[in-house]
Amino acid sequence: MASTPAPPQAPPKPTWDPRRPAPPLPWLRPTIRIRLTLLYGGMFLIAGILLLSIIYLLAAQALNVGSELPFKITEGRLASTTCDLPSTAQSDVMNKAMADCVNVQRQHALDNLLSRSLLALLGLAIIAFAFGYAMAGRVLSPLGRILRTARSVAGSDLSRRIELDGPDDEIKELADTFDDMLERLERAFTAQQRFVGNASHELRTPLAINRTLLEVHLSDPGAPVELQQLGKTLLATNERSEQLVEGLLLLARSDNQIVERKPVDLAEVAEQAVDQVHGEAEAKGVAIRGDRMTAVVQGNGVLLERIALNLVQNAVRYNVPEDGWVEVTTEIQHGQAVLTVSNTGPVVPAYEVDNLFEPFKRLRGADRTGSDKGVGLGLSIVRSVARAHGGHITAQPREGGGLVMRVTLPV
């Protein structure tokens, strides 16, 4: 007996958040340029301090601070072994006074040397930091070019290339490697788009033909009851296959960034989703409520409608048998558009919430088969579409049962 293949793993969560606001003081960010500037300036400052200390010690040694004078008053005469001095002196008191006077002059000279040297060192340090910042910017300018290209690629513009000129160093090697990677990615995405287009035709066409044949067969009133029942079963299976194919194709398309964006009101999108699910909700006895305020975002209206429709459908289908409700609201919070869908339903453990966004996972743990409520791709599609619009979705268990789904999109 063949083993059931394991469901595909969810893609790893990004380690960075593109919606995180920039810091209020960009100069305080520990960028490479700032670190290099501090390194250059710090090394110059340390070298300047050492040089100043050596000069100060040599000057102090040359001036002989605290040493005896090179002249004395002896026997009423002023004498010196190194200088010619007039022979005028009185006593040892005069020797001490002259020594103190000369030492004070020496200390003043050293203090003046130190203060002027510190001012010169401070000025040179400022010049060194400015020069180091300019040189770091010049050295890192190719990295800035790589960064700008990477940001363009993040918007699905895979045709951009760095094409860095200059010496054959590590930075140029990095740029060339990045260009090669972009070329491979462009080929891969082009092949994926071609596959999605071909699959849309090759998979939909036979399923549509099968559905038509089954519907024609079921419309025959003279068909045996057994064949009628078999036809209904096959028609339900075919419909499930069509839903699976549509979901897989939409999931493949929504994994990329949305290039063409137009203003879309989430309130209008939510209203359309509620209208489409209204009949199913009435049949299950589920009341739909909630205030939907204007929340305009830039995106693809069809894909955003799919977000609201999938969330509302799940909220209606996975609900309590009696007196259930679904609350659908839209609003602007902290400069972002928020679509919230909460519902009554079975109790969901907090540790199971993340698994709901994996493909072919359902609320009650059923995998690929065994459920008539969907094909297990609804929340996976919602997450992919939200990410493609630069947003994200969170799910929280509701007290008493059910979930609170919150989609946040940039306005």
N, C-alpha and C positions, 0 to 999 in steps of 0.2 A: 504494500500500500504506500503510495507516494506521500511524503510528508508535505505539510502545508508550508509554503515559503514564508519566511519571516517578513513582517511588514517593514516597509522602508523607514529608516530612521529620519527623524526631523533634522533639518539643517541646524548647525550650531548657532547659538545666539551670538550676535555681534558683541565684541568687547568694547565697542565705542558706540556712543549714541549720537546720531547726526542731529537730533533735536535739542541737544544740550546747549543752553545759551553760552555765548562767549563770556569770559571773565570780565569783571568791570574794569580791571587794570591790566591791559595786555602787556605792559612793560614788566609786570611781575611774573609773567609766565616763564618757566625755566626752559626757554628755547635753546637750540644749539648755538645760535648767534650770541645770545646773552651769556651762555656758559663759556664760549670761546673768548668773548670780550673780557669777562671776569678772569679767565685764565691768563690772557695776555697782560692785562692791566695788573693783576695780582703778582705775576712774576716780575714785572717791571718795578712794582712798588717794593717787593721784598729785596730785589737787587739794589734799589735806591737806598733803602734803609741800611742795608749792610755797607754800602759805599759811604753813606753819611757817617755811620758809626766809626768806620776806619779812619776817615778824614778827621773826625773830631778827636779820636784818640791820638793820632799822629800830631795834630796841632797842639793838644794839651801836653804831650810829651816834649814838643819843641819849645813851648813857652815855659816849661818847668814850673807849673803852678805849685805853690807851697814850698818851693826850694829857697835857699838863701840868696841874698843879693850878690851880684858879682863885684861889690865894692863894700868897704867898711870904713868906719871912723876909728882910727887908732892913734892914741897919744896926741889927740887934738888935731890930727891931720886926716883928710879924706883920701883914702888910697884904694886902688883897684888894680887887679892883675890883668884885666882885659881892656879897660877903658882909661883914658886920660881924664881925670876929674880934678876940679879945683880943690885945693887943700883947705876946706872949711868944714869943721865938724865940732860937736860939743861933747856928746856922751852916747851911751848905749840906747838911750831913749830915742835919739835921732835915728839910729840904725833900725829900730823896730818900726818907727813911724814910716820910714822910707820903704821898708820891706812890705808893710801892710798896704801902702799906697801902690806900690808896683804890682802886688798880687791882685788888688782890686782891679787895676787896669787890665791885668791879664785875664781875670774872670769876665770882665765886661767884653773883652775882645772875643772870648770863647762863646759867651752868650749871644753876642751879635752874629758870630759865625753860625751858630746853631739855628737861630731864628731865621736868618736869611736863607740858610740851606733848606730849612723845612718849607718855607714859602716857595722856594725854587722847586723842591721835590713835589709839592702839592700841584703847582702849575704843570710840571712835566707829567705827573700822574694823570691829570685831566686830559692832557694832550695824548698820552699813551692809551687811555681808555677810548677816547674818540677815534684815534687811529686804529686801535684794535677792533672797534666796532665796525669801522668802515672796511677794514681788510677782511673781517669775518663775513660781512655781507657780500663782499666781492667773491670770496672763496665759496660761499654757500649759495650764490645766485643760481647755479645749475640745479640745486636741490629745490629752490623755489619754482623753477620751470617744471621740474618733475611733479611737484605738488599741484601746480595749476593744471597740468595735463591729467593727473589722477582725478582731480575734481571734475574735470570735463567728462572723463570716462564714467564717473559715478552717475552722471546724468544720461547714461546709455549712448554716449557719443564715442563709440569704439573706433571711429575712423581717425581720431586724433593721434599724433605721434610726437615724441619729444624732439627727435632728430638733433641731438646736442652736438655742437661743434667744439673743438678745442683739443687739448693734449689728451693722449690716450692714457688717462689715469683711472683711479677707482670710480670717480663720479661718472665719467663717460661710460665706463663698463656697466655701471648700474643703470644708466639711461638706456644703453643699447639692450640690456637684458629686459628692461621694462617694455621697450618697443617690441621686442620679440614676443613677450607675453601678451601684449595687446593684440598683436597680429594673430596669435593662436586663439585668443578669446573671440576675436571678431569672426574668425572662421567657424569656431564652435557655435557661436550664437546664430550665425547665418545658416549653418546646417540645422540648428534647432528650429529656427523659424520655417525653414523649408520643410522639415519633418512635420511640424504642426500643421502647415498648410496641406501637405499631402495626406496626413492622418485625418484631417477634418473631412476630406473627400472620401478617402478609402474606407473609413470606418462608419461614417454616417450613411453613405449610400446603401450598403447591403442591409443595414438595420432598418432604414426607411422602407426598403423593398419588402423585407420580412413583415414589417408592421402592416403594410398595405395588403399583402397576401392574407395575413391572418384576419384582418378586418373584413376583407371580402368573403373569406370562408365563414366567419361568424355571422355575416349578414344573410347567409343561406338558411332559410327556415326549415328546409328539409334535411339538414345535416343531423346525424345521430347525436344523442345526448352526450355519449362518451367523447365524440370528436369535438362537440361544443365545449365541454369542460377542458379538454386538452388544449383547444385553441385559446381559451381564456388564460390558461396557465402559461402557454408559450407567449401570449401577448404581454402578460405581466412581466415575464422574464426578459422579453425584448425591450420593454419600456425601461426596465431597470438597467439593461445594458446601454441604452441610449443615454440615460442619466449619468451613468458611470463615464462614458466617453466624453460627454459634454463637460463633466466636472474635471476630468483629467486634462482636457484641452484648455479649459479656462484656468486651471491651476498652472499649467505650463506657460500660458501667456501672461498671467498676472505676476509671475516671479520677477519680471523686469521692471525697471523704472518707467513711469509714464512720461512719454516725451511730449505729446500734444495734450495740453491742459486747458480746460475752460471753466468758467465760474459755474459751480453746481451748489444748489441749496440743499443741505442735508435734510431740512424739514420736508421739502418736496419729495426727496428720495424716500424718506421714511413713510410719508403718506401713501406713495405708490405701493410700497411693500405691504403696508397694512391693508390696502384695498385688495391686493392679490391674495392675501391670506385670510381675508375676512370670512369667506364662505367656509373654509376649513375650520376656522376658530368657532363659528356658530355651530357647526356640526358636532364639535367636541365640547361645547358648552364653556368655552374660554372667552372671557371678556378682554378686549384690548382697550387700553386707556393711555393717558399721558399727554403732556403739553409739549408741542413741538414748535420751538421758536426758530427764527431765521438764523442759519449758520452757513454762510457761503464759504466754500473751499475751492481750490483750484485742482481739477482732476478730470477723470473720465467718468461721465455720468452713468454709463452702462455698468462699469465695474463697481462704482459706488452703490448703485441700486442693488447689485448682487450682494454686497455686504449687508445691507439692511434686510433684503429678502431672506437670506440664509439665516440671519440671527432671529428674525421674527418667526420663520418657519420652525426652527429648532425650539424656540420658546413655546410655540403652540403645541407641537407634537410631543415634546417631553414635558408634560404638565400633569397635574393631578386629575383624576377622573371627574370630580365634581367641584364646582365653585372655584375654578381656576381663573387666573388673570395674567395678562401680559402688559407691562408698562413700557412704552416706547417714548423716549424724550430726546430732544436735540436742544443744544444751547452752546453758548460761547463761555469758556472758562479759561482764565489766564492767557488770553490771546490765542486759544486753540478751539477748534470746533469739536464737540463731544456728542457722540451718539450713544445713548444708554438703553439697553434692552434688559429688563429684569422680569422674572416670572416665578410663579409658584411651580413646585415640582418635587421630585424625589430629592432626598438629602444627598449631597455630593461631598465626599471627603476632600479636605483641602489638598491632600497629596495626589489626588487624581485629576486636579484641574488642568495641570500642564499637559497631561496625556490627551485631553480632548482636542487639542490643536494638531495632533498627529494624524496623517492620512489613515483612513479606514478604522479610526477609533470612534466609538460611540459612547453615549452616556452610561450605559449599563454594562459595558465591557464586551459587547458583541463585536466581532471583527468583521470579516468580509461578507459573511452571509448570516442569515438568521434574523434579519430585521427588515420590516417593511417601511421604516421611517426615513430611509435615505441610503446613500451609498458610502457614508462616512467621510465625505470630502468637504462638507459645508464649512466647518470652522477652519480647516486648512486653507480653503480658498479665501475666507475672510482675512486670515492673517497675512497671506501673500498679497492680497490687494491693498491692505492697509500699509504694509511695508513698501509696496511700490509707490504709494502716495506720500511716503515720508512719515507715516504715522505708525501707530501700534495699537494692539488690543489687549485688554486685561480681563480676566475672569475671576470673580470672587463668589464663594458659596454664600447663599443667602440664608439667614437664620430662619429656621423652620422648613427649609427645603427650597430647591431651585437655585438659579444662578443670577448674577448681575454681570452682564457683558458691557464693557465700556470701550468704545473705539474713539481714539483721539487722533485728529488730523490737523496739520498746520493750515492756517487760513491764508 
